[in-house]
Amino acid sequence: MAYNVPTYDTTRFSFGPGVLYMGAPGTTPLIEVGAVKGNPEFSIERTLLEVFQGSPKSKVAQYATKEVAILKVSGIEWNFDNLAYALGAGVTGINGTVETFEFGGDMSVTNRALRFVHRTPDGSTIDLHLFKAEGSGKIAVAFNEEDTHEFPFEFHTLEGTTDFAGSALAANKKHFKIIRTKA
């Protein structure tokens, strides 16, 4: 007999990668970022203001003063458009067989809508919608000797105004949405 085993539902277990799509804010992202490696990561952090009263002081309330959501993915394809999106700037071009990425001197930062889709072992999907996000503005390309070259993309959410269908976002739903669809 096994001890200390909690009640669980194996259809909610999940592991493995997913597919990242990009697009214009207010639309469903359809442009695939391409091959990725490793462990994509989605993190959410709320900075809380704690209010104390009394002697000795006791916490009586907390208020969120900052919310940050970040999606990190390591690409493994030389895709200059993706580099420009991750930096939030840059100019890409194609002339026959020559592709170029030029960068430097642009003060503005572009943003994208992002969609990360992961299929679970039971065939369900986890569908992460970031309504409006900007690249972190930094990329460190690992020119690995015995492995694929890696392009770490990091995107930070901004406050969105519309979802992927163009519908207005409610005041407490402006950064992201996660949808789990059972198989």
Sequence and secondary structure as in RCSB ss.txt:
>XXXX:A:sequence
MAYNVPTYDTTRFSFGPGVLYMGAPGTTPLIEVGAVKGNPEFSIERTLLEVFQGSPKSKVAQYATKEVAILKVSG
IEWNFDNLAYALGAGVTGINGTVETFEFGGDMSVTNRALRFVHRTPDGSTIDLHLFKAEGSGKIAVAFNEEDTHE
FPFEFHTLEGTTDFAGSALAANKKHFKIIRTKA
>XXXX:A:secstr
   S     GGG   S  EEEEE TTS   EE   EEEEEEEEEEEEEEEEEETTTTEEEEEEEEEEEEEEEEEE
 S  HHHHHHHHT  EEEEETTEEEEE        EEEEEEEEE TTS EEEEEEEEEEE S    B  SSS  B
EEEEEEE   SB TTS B  TT SSEEEEEE  
